[in-house]
């Protein structure tokens, strides 16, 4: 019996030490990203016009607007089914009682870049800050400038319906140490790379995930655990070998595949509410990046 207790104590110590190290690492990663944001703030005041564009291509509008129920713009209530339970998106209008009306620009940036609220508590990674952390300070500033123009809604936030283990937010710190990493800024200099790895967050759906919900590897070669339980195809350059740049461009605009079929499932919504809003220049930039050797 003493041997069993000794083994259990040793296992507990190791798990605790690894968890503490992971959380410390996550905190350091967040600190580095935040310092980078603070040292390179937006060069111009927030531009609501560009902010609205970012809100559409980044999925903010469709994720936080319950179109099916006639919900108010950005008032939340959209259901997202995952292996960990059901997430219900919150109200992000400028209502001080129900939304984010009392947030400062820095509080908003911290949520988008780090997945943290002002008290340092973690947001669930159903909020794709794993990609948004690659967004520029200017785009984040512009995005919040536009949200400030949206009519406040008093719609109350609903409680997530999660599995027992997913109801606790503290372990998210350890999860971030494993899976929350920003791309090197020099890897995002090209517009297509920035859009794919930042606001349009393609990897969040198209990259494989493990049982912890973490993205494994850097290749977008498909995900069997996609939104609403759907399998998602790969969009690495090798997966798109038979697609011409013009094919990808047209697909992002209207959802037509090279064979002439219309896409369905979750991707149909992505086309309608996200990628169809892309400018022709940005669609072409994404298509070129997806076909490039940088997307192997």
N, C-alpha and C positions, 0 to 999 in steps of 0.2 A: 504493500500500500504506500509506504514511504517513497519507494522508487517511482510509483505512478504520480504522486504529488510533485515529486522533484521534476519529472518530465513535463508535467502540465505547467509548473511554474516556469521552467526553462522556455517552453513554447510561448507562454504568455509574455515573458520578457522579450523574446525575439520579435514577436508580433508587435509589441508596444514600441520597441526600438525602431523597427522598420517603419511603422506608422509615423512616429515622431520625426524620423528623418525625411520621410516623404512629404509630410506637412511643411516642414522647414524649407525643403526644396521648392515646394509650390509657392510658399510665401516669398522666397527669393526671386523666383521667376516673375511673380506678380510685381514685386518691387522694381525689378529691372524694367519691365514693360511700362510701368507707371512713370518711372523716371524718364524714360525715353519720350513719353507723351508730354511730360511737363517741360522738357528741354526743347521740344519742337512743337510748340502750340500752333493752332491755326493762324495762318498768315493774314487772314481777312476776317471781318465780322461774318457771322452766320448768314448764309444765303438760303432762304426758304425754298427757292426754285430748285436748286441743286439738292436740297434736303428732301424735297418731295420725290425727286428722281431716285435718290438713294433709298428712300423708304419703300418704293415700289420694287426696285430690282433686288433689294436685300430681303424682301419678304415681310417687312414690318407691317405693311398695310394688310396683307391677306392673313397673316397669323393673328393679328390683333383686331380684326374686324369680322364679326360673325355675319357674313353676307347671307347665309342660308336662312337665318332668323331675322333678317332685316336689321341687324345690329348697327349701332352708331359707329362712325369711323373711329378706329383705335380703342373702342370700348371693351375689347376682349371677349372672352366667352367661347373661343374656338377650342374644340376638343382635339387633343393629340394623343393617339393610342400608341403605347410603346410596350416593350417587354417588361417594364417596371411599373406599369399602371397607366392611368389616364392623367395627363396634364391638361389644365384648362388655362388658356392664356389670359393674362391680367389686363386691366384697364390701364392704358398708358396715355390717356388724355391729360390735360392740365388741370383736372379737378383736384383740389387739395384734399378732399375727403376720400375720393374713390380712386384717384389716379396718381400722377407724379407731379402735380402742380406745385409742390413745395420743394422740388429738386433743383439743385444748382447745376450749372454746366458741368462742373467737375464730378458731381454725383452721377450724372447721366453718363459721362465718359467712363467712370469707374465701372459702372454696370456693364456697359457695352464691351469695354476692353478686357476687364478682369473677371466679370461674373460675380461682382461683390457689391453689396449695398453699403451705405455709409457707415454702418456699424461693423462692417467686416464680415458679415454673414454671406455664405455662398448661395448663389442662384443655381438651380438645377441646370445641367448642361443640355436640357431640351431647348433652352435658350442658347442659340449657337454662337456663344462668345468665343468658342474655340477657333472660329473663323473670323469673327468680328474684331478679334484682337489685332488682326492685320490691317484694319482700316486706318486711314490717315486721320490726323487730328482735324483737318479741314472738313472731311466728309462727316465726321461725327458732330462737329460744331454746326454744320449746315443741317444735318438731320434733326438735331434738337431745335434749331431755329424754326424748321417747318412744323414740328410737333406743337410748338408754342402757338401756331396759327390755327390749329384744329380746335373746333368747339369742344369745351369740357363736357364730359358725360358723368352722370352720377351712378352709372351702372356698377354695382358692387362686384368685387372679385369672388369667384367661386373656389371652393377647396379642391385641391387635386385629390384624385382617388388612386392612391399608390399602394404597392405591396408593402408589407410590414417593414422589410429591411430598407426600403427606399424612402421611408417617411423621415429619416434622420438626415440632416444636412451636414453634420460634422464630418462624416467620412468623405464628403466631396473634396475636402482639402487634400486628402491622400490621392483621390482619383485625379485631381488636377496635376499632382506631381508626376503622375504616370503619363497623362494624355493631353494636358493643356500646355501647348507650346506655340509660340508665335514664329512665323517664318522670318528668316533674315531679310532685312529691308532691301538689301541689294538683289535679292531674288524676286522682288516684286516691282522692280523698276519698270518693267514692261507692262503696259496697260492690261493686256489679257490676263497675265499672271496675277496682277493685283485684283482684278474683278473676280476671277475664279476662286482664289484663295482668301479673299476678303469678303466684300459685301454679298456676292451671289452664293457664297458658301457651298459650292458644288460638292466638295469632299464630304460634307456632313451626311449626305445621302448616298453618294456613289463609292465610298470607301468601306472596306470590310470592317466590322466591329466584333469584338469578342464578347464574352458573357457579362463583362462589366460595363459594356456599352462604350468601350474605348476604341478609337480608330487604330487599327494595326497597320503600320507601314505608311509610306507616303504615296502609294499608287492608288488612283481611283479606278480600281479594277473590279468593282461590283460589290454589292452588299446584300446578303441574304436576309438581313434583319432591318429592312427599310421601314419607312413610315406606314402605319396601319398594317404592319405585318407583310407588306409587299416586298418581293425581291427586286433589287434595283440593279440594272446592268452596268457594266464597266464603261468608263469613258476615257480610259487612258489612250495614248496615241496608238498603241497596238490594238486596243479594242475597236478603235475607229479607223482601222487601216483601210477599210473599204468605203469610207465616207470621204468625199471631197470637202474642201473648206466651204464651198458653196452649199453643200448638203447640210452641213452643221449650221451655217448661217440661216438657211431657210427653216430648218427645224426649230431653232431658237425663236424665230419670228412667228411661225404658225403651227408648228408641231407635225410637219409632214416628213416622213422618213424617205430615204433614197428610193425605196420600193413603191412609194406613193401612198403608204398607209398613214393614217392619223394616229398619233400616240394616244394612249389612254391612261387610266389610273391616276396616281398622284401627279405624274409628269404633265398631264393635261392641265391641271391646275397651275403648275409651275409656269407653263407656257402662257396661260391666260393672264395670270396675275403678277408674273415676274418678268420673264425673259422677253415677252412681247413689248415691254416698256423700254427695253434697251434701245439706244440710238443705233443706227446702222453701223456707225464707227465702232461702237462697243461690241456689238454682235460679232463683227468681223474680227476684232481683237481677240475675243474669246475663242472663236473658231480657229484662228491661227495658233493660239496658245495650245489648245487641245490637240492639235495635230503636230505640235513641235516636239523635239527631243527632250524638252524640259518637262514633258508630261508623260514620261514612260512608266 
